[in-house]
């Protein structure tokens, strides 16, 4: 009932917004956009199979080649005080049985006033700050959107957003509120975000608080398995300083509460990133990420039977962020997991640069040194060295071709934690073709 009251109060807050809407003639705008992402990958190494650990007979089988496609059709209507957007999406692998996945990526209505108040309700992609904690992760074919009510104010130098969500599997008339295996990763979510830009100064600061409710217990369970909601919180901030020809970004977040199994959470992360524009064609980037981790390995190193039940989780989880942007393009960290979900944390020290030899063409290279945040017995902290090469070419204003190749030299620690063969010599190549034309636009 408490959740229902919160959503009811949020909907009541729509009343001041709707009352202040200005209906004007001649300001209607309708656009129709198409977005097509074609994506291909080649992977050599990294077979994630405990049974084949150290089995050289599987060496030549440890590879993959496939083509994927994501297609979107977006219809957006705007007028003073009102905007509504619907995005239909199809995604899948070429040749996939069942013809892939078709769904609504976005479907929302936004009411706003000239004073800066707004209310947005429906399925929507969320993006905050550098997208480390909340972002759509647009690299993935099936990107993340949320069914939420978003209320806010955006005025001169100040932005405040409140986000409320309550998810269920079906229109239950009987049977409680158990939520498991739905389209969203959480049962409830309450988020408050505040951003301030200092006047006449290229400095911005944000504060973020999230209260995430995860379904715990079993639907028909009793005792310790009684259905319930366990809450975890994320609290932190983000700073960005962007004077001429350079930028500095920093963030810190602390995670607390309980996970879906009722285990206490006490974890944190910090990051800093700098970028220097050397010229119109060249730039350098350097940064460091630290995400805390657990110091107890849940499965013994040699794979014997037995688990270590943690009493406190120290492994930070960057929840719903665009993870592909931060921890190496091969997505070994916070996209794929270690064996049994164990997390020893991560230290990511990186340096890179970009160069544009001609108009529309950009080349990039980034080196990552990866290490565990915690020290495990009989294991070296170093996980590996990652080199990412990228190239992109803007063929025309709405067509872009990108390609990349990554190489990672993994350590014995990486092989043990991933239960994967050939992690000492990993190679991965990819290409993407993005076509996003506006096929119709009209005003009346």
C-alpha positions, 0 to 999 in steps of 0.5 A: 500500500505504501508504494501505491500511495507514493505513485498516487501522490506522484500522479496528483503532482501532475495537476499543477502542471496540467493546470498551467499548460498553454494551448496555442494554435499553429505550434504543432510538430510531427516527425518520423525517424528511422534508426538502423544499427547493423552490427557484426562481431568476431571473438577469438578466446574467452570460452566461458565453460568451467568444464573446459578449463585448461582443456587444450582440445577446445582451443580451436572451438573457442570462437564466434562470428555473428551479425546482429541488427536493431531497427527502430521507428520513432514517431514524435509529436510536439506542441506547447506544453505537450510531447509524446513519443513512441519508438517501436524496436526490433532486434535480433541475430541474422538467422535467429529462430523466432525472427528476433525480438519486437517490443516498444523501446519508448512510449511516453507522454510529457506535460510541461509548463513555461515555468520549467515544471514537467511530468513525463509518464510511460516507458522511457530511456533514462540518462544522467550525468556520464551514464555511469549509474543510469544510462541506456547502454546504447551499444547493446542491441537490446538497450535499457528503458524504464517504465516510470513516472518522472517529475521535475523542474528545469530552470536557470542553472538548476535541474531537479528530477524525481523518478517513481516506478512500480513493476508487476508481471501481470494485471493481478486481481488475486495473488499478491504482488510477487514480481519475478522474471519481468521486463525490468530488473527491479520491482520498485525504484525511487530516484532523486537527481539534482544538478547545478551549473555555476553561473559564468563558470564551466563547472557543474555538479550533480547529486543522485539518490536511488532506492531500489526494491528487489523481489525477495523470497518465493511466491508461495514460500514460508518462513525465510522464503516469505515474499518480501521486498529488499531495498538497496540504496545508491548515493553519490555525486558527479562533478564536471569542469570543462574549460576551454580545450580540456575537461575533468570529470569525477564521481563517487557513489556509495551503495548500501541496504540489502540485496535480493537475498537479504545480505547487507551491502556496503560498497563504493566506487570512485572515478576521475577522467581528464581529456585534453584537446590538443588541436582540432584533430587530436585529443588525449584522455586519461582516467582511473576507476576504482570499484570496491570488491569482495575479499572472499572467493565463493568457490574454492580456487580448484573448483571443489564443492562448497560455497562461502556465504558472505555476510556483507557484500563489498562488491560495487554494482553500477546498477543501470549504467552504460557499462560498455563506455567505461571498463574496456570495449570487450565487456569483461567487467560489469556486463559479463560476470565472474563465476557464481556472480563473485566480484573482487572489484576493479581497478581500471587505469587507462590512457588513450587518444584520438586523431582525425586525419581527414574530415569525417574520419576519426581514429582512436586507441586506448590502453587499459590496465585491469586489476582486482580491487581486493587481494585474494589469497594465492592470486595476483591482483593483475587481471590483464592488459587491454588495448582497444583500437577504433575507427569511425567514418561519417559517410553522410550526415545520417550514415556512420560506419565504425569498426574496432579491434581489441586485444587483451592479455589476461593473467592466470587470475583472470582465467580462474575468476572467469572459469574461461580458457584462453584468457591469456590471448583474447581477440575481438573485432567488430563493426557497426553501421548506423543509419538514422534518417528523418523520413518525415517532418511537418509543422502546422 
